[in-house]
């Protein structure tokens, strides 16, 4: 059998060349399932892939390790020899590397079996749209394969190679998408007094929304309200009668998320009343806040430190969102950030068209996962 790093590098490059979007990861799932069976795991396929590995003296204890599989709708601009072969789709977030690291751990643990209990390897689809974890849970994955704790790793571009960071409590923000529709009365651009120009009203709402974070939440709350689209039915000489604002909200705690929605509805309604136009507001939370449990974080940092990795046990909370939040809401969990390197494509931002996962992380991550299993499911013999 090929050496671990050679096998994982080849595997990771293959996944990178053949990226698949959320809920379309059919080839990826087949590759994962074959690898798990080849190294001796029990495999269950559904919307995702689950691998089971039991060892030891029959302990009923179990932990879950999760990796995401999906790619992004981005055209890759990299020049390395494993560039995406699928037009308009690429692994710009490192999910190919996350998958390869977890498969490496499955091989290591299958060969050593030096733990007592069950490891549930969770390969999740569609993390990018916040749908995969909920779908696996709704499918019954935690009922069929119950675990006491669940863990996940995400690479972190720009952080030192192999640095492991986490924190107890909230580590990733929620993401909510909003849409505000303004229904006024359009007309000729030369006679604005005849109707109600939806652009003017919607612009007023855009500016007023900025006061939510600056004046209605506590300083340091870490919330973000961003209007990302402004759509109208106007033309060169036609004032629009309709305008649609779309945007994105990030919050660190549910109370702030709820407050932002309340204030957003108040502001939009108030501006609408003052101009005599119709207002409709939708607010849909896609990702909930990711909340780490204290004990799993302590264990993960202890294991990382014992392996010689640089650790950051109380890193700042992140403003990005993570679908793993739904697993953490169901089972005590720990989401970790693993440094991808400080130079070249490994330091490019996540979702950049020239980003690439660092192959040097593959053995680091695989061995960390194996060490974590031995720590959480110790073999007393």
Protein Blocks (a to p, Z undefined) as FASTA:
>chain_A
ZZfklmmmmmmmmmmmmgcdehilmmmmmmmmmmmmmnopacdddfbccddddehjhpab
dcdddddfbdcddddfbfbfkbcfbehiacfeopmmmmmmmmmmmmmmmmnopagddddd
dddehklnopmmmmmmmnommmmmgcfbdcdddddehiaghiacddehjfbdcddddddd
dddddddfklmmlmccfklmmmmmmmmmmmmmmmmpcehklpacddfbdcdfbdfklccf
bdcdddddddfbfklmmmmmmmmmmmmmmmmmmnopacddddddfbdcddddfklmmmmm
mmmmmnopacdfbbcddfbdcfklmmmmmpccddddddebjehjllpcehiakbccdfkl
mmmmmmmmmmmmmmmmccfZZ
